Amino acid sequence: MHFSGRRFPRLLSLVRFVINSKRCFRLGTAEDGARYVGKSEPFTCKLPMVISRIMLPDDANIAGNVHGGTLLRMIAQAGYVLSTRHCNSAPDSDPSNPLMAVLARVENTDFHQPVFIGEVAEVYGEVVFTSGKSIEVVSEVWAENLLTGVKRCTNRAQFWYVAIQSGIEQNATALTPVDVPQFKSSGDVSDSVDKYVARKWSKMSEIETAHVHLPISETSEVLYSSQHSQTSLIQMVLPHHCLSSGHMQGGSLMRLMDNCAGVTAARHCKTNVVTASLGAIDFRLPILKGELVTVRGRLIFTSSKTMLVKVTVEAEGVLPQSYRMTTEAYFTFVSLDGCGKTLTVPQLTLLTEKDKELYEVGRQKYNEQKLKREREGKH
């Protein structure tokens, strides 16, 4: 059977990508970590360790390193432990009325260095600020290579949690945050106060409430367009994705979002890709056990070596009128060759006015992140 790339460009691109992946993919190991030359720094973390575990082959992404979604889920789990402990062990907590923390927001998170299979990922963290119904947790991820004993800081993150009654009805469709025990800090919390005020009063871009269908059309066959690489992943929320209350864990959702964004980026450049950074996320509505989650990825901007993917999340239950948009986020990916070196990415082809509008949004976010990294580099 013969087919031409002119008639089936998307199929041909997919075949090439699979072949290329098989040639380039090799599972990263602890030996790779021992040879890895990254930004070395002494182990200076002053936060207490919360969770740690060895990275196994099923934690790998297509580049052979640990999946960014795995690290995000570990950070979210550590934040859940810390904020729930705070709510129930602080001097002014009420033992007769235990509380449970849920993830409300993620600040911008950068992936500084890769974590390799066979290394131990350790998440350190602590509660640094509370205000009314909000709890801020800062975390650091350190990767320990068991062959050399060297530790590297791979991630730093700031997550916000709110508290709810632990006795909340299973699968409740509305979560009502309650007041949390206040944290007495001896340090400077001005940065946390600024973030809290900005989070409370600034108007974030509103999530579209209409269905976002991604139909196959003629434009989807145009290489390097957002229509060509757009991705939808659909998954049922199972018990192991959820808290004891039957609500989907934020970490599980972020892993699924990272998967979708990664597929979108890989479809565009036809190479291995890894997560470079994650923009701020607000978790606006809960997702329940047994519901269907649809995660959609759309490439909106490319620089010379990065790709910015917009990810939206929809949840839908069995009841009528249960469809809702719950979350959106922006993931930045880089393209890698078979040796782990960054590659120049194909530039995005803009076909519609919506493409141009989103491209400008992406350009602005890219420039903001670039300025942020330059400011941090000066300190």
C-alpha positions in Angstrom: 0.0 0.0 0.0 1.4 3.4 -1.0 0.6 6.7 0.5 2.2 10.1 -0.1 3.3 12.6 2.5 1.5 15.3 0.6 -1.9 13.7 1.2 -1.2 12.4 4.8 1.4 14.9 6.3 0.2 14.4 9.8 0.4 10.6 9.7 3.9 10.8 8.1 5.0 13.2 10.8 3.8 10.9 13.5 5.7 7.9 11.9 8.9 10.0 11.7 8.5 11.1 15.3 8.1 7.5 16.6 11.1 6.3 14.6 13.1 9.2 15.8 12.0 8.6 19.4 13.1 4.9 19.2 16.5 6.0 17.9 17.1 8.7 20.5 15.3 7.4 23.5 17.4 5.8 26.2 16.4 5.5 29.8 18.4 7.9 32.0 20.2 6.1 34.8 22.1 7.0 38.0 25.3 6.7 35.9 24.0 9.5 33.7 23.5 11.5 36.9 27.0 10.8 37.9 28.3 12.1 34.6 25.9 15.0 34.4 27.6 18.4 34.5 25.1 20.9 35.8 25.0 23.8 38.1 26.7 22.4 41.2 26.0 23.9 44.6 26.6 22.7 48.2 23.6 21.2 50.0 22.4 24.3 51.7 18.7 23.5 52.2 17.5 24.6 55.6 14.0 23.3 55.2 12.9 20.0 56.8 12.5 16.9 54.6 8.9 16.0 54.0 9.0 13.1 51.5 11.6 11.2 49.4 11.7 8.2 47.1 13.9 6.6 44.5 13.1 7.4 40.9 12.1 4.3 38.9 11.7 3.6 35.2 8.0 4.3 35.2 8.8 7.8 36.3 10.7 8.5 33.1 9.7 10.9 30.3 10.5 10.2 26.6 13.9 11.9 27.1 14.8 9.3 29.7 14.8 11.7 32.7 12.2 11.9 35.4 8.9 13.2 34.2 8.2 16.8 35.3 4.7 15.8 36.3 6.1 13.3 38.7 8.1 16.0 40.5 5.1 18.4 40.5 2.9 15.7 42.1 5.6 15.0 44.8 5.8 18.8 45.6 2.0 19.0 45.8 1.9 15.9 48.1 4.6 17.5 50.4 2.6 20.7 50.5 -0.6 18.8 51.4 1.3 17.1 54.3 2.8 20.4 55.6 -0.4 22.5 55.4 -2.6 19.8 56.8 -0.2 19.3 59.7 -0.2 23.0 60.3 -4.0 23.2 60.4 -4.2 20.4 63.0 -1.1 20.8 65.2 -0.8 24.6 65.6 -1.4 25.9 69.1 -4.7 27.5 68.2 -6.0 24.5 66.2 -9.2 22.7 67.3 -8.6 18.9 67.8 -12.3 18.3 67.8 -12.6 19.8 64.3 -9.8 18.5 62.1 -9.1 20.2 58.8 -7.7 19.1 55.5 -5.7 21.2 53.0 -6.4 21.3 49.3 -4.2 22.9 46.6 -5.5 26.3 45.5 -2.7 27.9 43.5 0.8 27.2 42.1 3.3 30.1 41.6 5.6 30.0 38.6 7.9 27.0 38.9 11.2 26.4 37.0 12.9 23.1 36.4 16.5 24.0 36.9 18.1 20.6 36.4 17.0 17.1 35.4 16.5 14.3 37.8 17.7 10.9 36.6 16.2 7.4 37.1 18.0 5.7 40.0 18.5 9.0 41.9 16.6 9.8 45.1 14.3 12.8 44.9 13.9 14.5 48.2 11.3 17.2 48.8 12.0 19.7 51.6 9.5 22.4 52.6 7.7 24.4 55.3 4.8 26.7 55.9 6.1 30.3 55.6 2.9 32.4 55.7 -0.8 32.3 56.5 -3.5 34.9 56.0 -7.2 34.3 56.7 -8.0 31.1 54.8 -4.7 30.8 52.9 -1.5 28.8 53.6 1.8 29.4 51.7 4.3 26.5 51.4 7.7 26.8 50.0 9.5 23.7 48.7 12.8 22.6 47.3 13.5 19.4 45.4 17.0 17.9 45.7 18.2 14.9 43.7 20.7 12.7 45.4 23.0 10.5 43.2 23.6 7.3 45.2 26.8 6.5 43.3 28.6 9.8 44.1 26.7 11.1 47.1 26.3 14.4 45.3 23.0 16.4 45.7 21.6 18.9 43.3 18.8 21.4 43.7 16.4 20.8 40.8 13.3 22.7 41.7 12.1 25.5 43.9 8.3 26.1 44.3 5.7 28.1 46.1 2.2 26.5 46.5 -0.9 27.9 48.2 -3.4 25.8 50.0 -6.8 26.4 51.6 -8.3 24.3 54.4 -11.7 22.6 54.4 -13.5 20.5 57.0 -12.1 17.0 57.0 -15.7 15.6 57.5 -16.9 17.1 54.2 -19.4 15.1 52.3 -17.9 12.7 49.8 -17.7 14.1 46.3 -19.1 17.5 47.4 -19.4 19.8 44.4 -18.5 22.9 46.3 -15.6 23.4 48.7 -15.9 26.1 51.3 -12.5 27.3 52.7 -12.4 27.9 56.5 -10.1 30.0 58.6 -6.7 28.5 59.3 -4.5 28.7 62.4 -2.2 31.7 61.8 1.5 31.2 61.4 3.9 33.4 63.5 6.9 34.1 61.4 10.1 35.6 62.8 11.4 36.4 59.3 10.5 38.9 56.5 7.2 38.0 55.0 6.8 41.0 52.8 7.2 39.0 49.6 4.4 36.6 50.8 2.2 39.5 51.7 2.6 41.0 48.2 1.8 37.7 46.5 -1.2 37.2 48.7 -2.6 40.6 48.0 -2.0 40.2 44.3 -3.7 36.8 44.3 -6.7 38.1 46.2 -7.3 41.4 44.3 -5.9 41.1 40.8 -8.2 39.9 38.1 -6.6 36.9 36.5 -7.5 36.2 32.9 -10.9 34.5 32.9 -11.2 30.9 31.8 -13.5 30.5 28.9 -16.8 28.8 29.9 -17.7 27.5 26.5 -16.8 24.1 25.1 -13.4 24.2 23.4 -13.6 21.7 20.6 -10.6 20.9 18.6 -12.0 19.5 15.4 -9.9 18.0 12.6 -10.0 20.4 9.7 -7.9 21.4 6.7 -5.8 23.7 8.9 -4.8 20.8 11.1 -2.7 19.4 8.2 -0.5 22.6 8.0 2.8 21.7 9.6 4.0 23.7 12.5 0.6 25.3 13.1 -1.1 25.1 16.5 -4.0 23.2 14.8 -1.5 20.5 13.7 0.0 19.9 17.2 -3.1 20.4 19.3 -3.8 17.6 21.7 -6.7 16.3 23.9 -6.3 13.7 26.6 -9.4 12.3 28.4 -9.2 10.3 31.6 -11.6 9.1 34.2 -10.8 10.2 37.8 -10.1 7.0 39.8 -9.7 6.6 43.5 -5.9 6.7 43.5 -6.1 10.2 41.9 -8.1 11.5 44.8 -8.0 12.7 48.4 -10.0 10.8 51.0 -12.9 13.3 50.4 -13.2 12.0 46.8 -11.7 15.2 45.2 -8.9 14.9 42.6 -5.5 15.8 44.0 -3.8 18.8 42.5 -0.6 16.9 41.9 -2.4 14.2 39.9 -4.0 16.8 37.8 -0.7 18.7 37.2 0.9 15.4 36.0 -1.9 14.9 33.5 -1.6 18.5 32.3 2.2 18.1 31.9 1.6 15.0 29.9 -0.8 16.8 27.5 1.6 19.8 27.1 4.5 17.4 26.4 2.6 15.6 23.7 1.7 18.9 22.1 5.3 20.2 22.1 6.6 16.8 20.8 4.1 16.8 17.9 5.4 20.3 16.9 9.1 19.7 16.9 9.2 15.9 16.4 12.0 15.4 19.0 12.3 14.6 22.6 11.0 17.4 24.9 11.3 18.3 28.6 9.5 20.7 30.8 11.5 23.9 31.4 9.0 25.9 33.5 5.4 26.1 34.6 3.4 29.3 34.9 1.1 30.1 37.8 -2.0 27.9 38.2 -5.3 28.7 40.0 -7.4 25.6 40.9 -10.8 27.2 40.6 -13.2 24.4 40.8 -13.0 20.8 42.3 -13.0 17.7 40.2 -14.7 14.6 41.6 -14.0 10.9 41.6 -15.7 9.2 38.7 -15.8 12.3 36.5 -14.2 12.6 33.1 -11.3 15.0 32.8 -10.5 16.4 29.4 -7.1 18.2 29.2 -6.4 20.2 26.0 -3.0 21.5 24.9 -2.4 24.2 22.3 0.9 25.6 21.3 0.7 29.4 21.3 4.2 30.7 21.1 7.7 29.7 20.1 11.1 31.4 20.6 14.3 30.1 19.1 14.6 27.3 21.6 11.4 27.2 23.7 7.7 26.3 23.2 4.8 27.7 25.2 1.8 25.5 25.5 -1.6 26.6 26.9 -3.4 23.8 28.7 -7.0 23.9 29.7 -8.9 21.4 31.9 -12.6 20.5 31.6 -14.5 18.2 34.0 -17.7 16.5 33.3 -19.8 14.2 35.4 -22.8 12.0 34.7 -25.3 14.6 35.8 -26.7 17.1 33.3 -25.1 20.5 33.3 -22.1 19.2 35.1 -19.6 20.3 32.5 -17.2 23.1 33.7 -13.8 24.6 33.0 -11.7 24.1 36.1 -8.1 25.1 35.4 -5.7 26.6 32.8 -1.9 26.8 32.8 1.0 27.6 30.6 3.9 25.1 30.2 7.3 25.9 28.7 9.2 23.1 26.9 12.6 22.8 25.3 13.6 20.4 22.5 16.5 18.0 23.0 18.6 15.9 20.7 19.6 12.3 21.5 22.5 13.5 23.7 20.3 15.9 25.7 21.4 19.1 24.0 18.9 21.8 23.4 17.8 22.3 19.8 16.3 25.1 17.8 12.6 24.6 17.4 10.5 25.2 14.3 8.7 28.5 14.5 4.9 28.5 14.9 2.8 29.1 11.8 -0.1 31.4 12.5 -3.2 30.7 10.5 -6.1 32.5 12.2 -6.7 35.8 14.1 -7.1 33.7 17.3 -3.6 32.2 16.7 -2.2 35.8 16.4 -4.0 36.9 19.6 -2.7 33.9 21.6 0.8 34.4 20.1 0.9 37.9 21.6 -0.3 36.6 24.9 2.5 34.0 24.8 5.1 36.6 23.7 4.2 38.7 26.8 4.5 35.7 29.1 7.8 34.7 27.5 9.2 38.3 28.0 8.0 38.4 31.6 9.7 35.1 32.4 12.9 36.3 30.7 13.0 39.4 32.8 12.3 37.4 35.9 15.3 35.1 35.2 17.5 38.1 34.5 16.5 39.7 37.8 17.1 36.5 39.7 20.5 36.0 38.0 21.7 39.4 39.4 21.1 38.3 43.0 
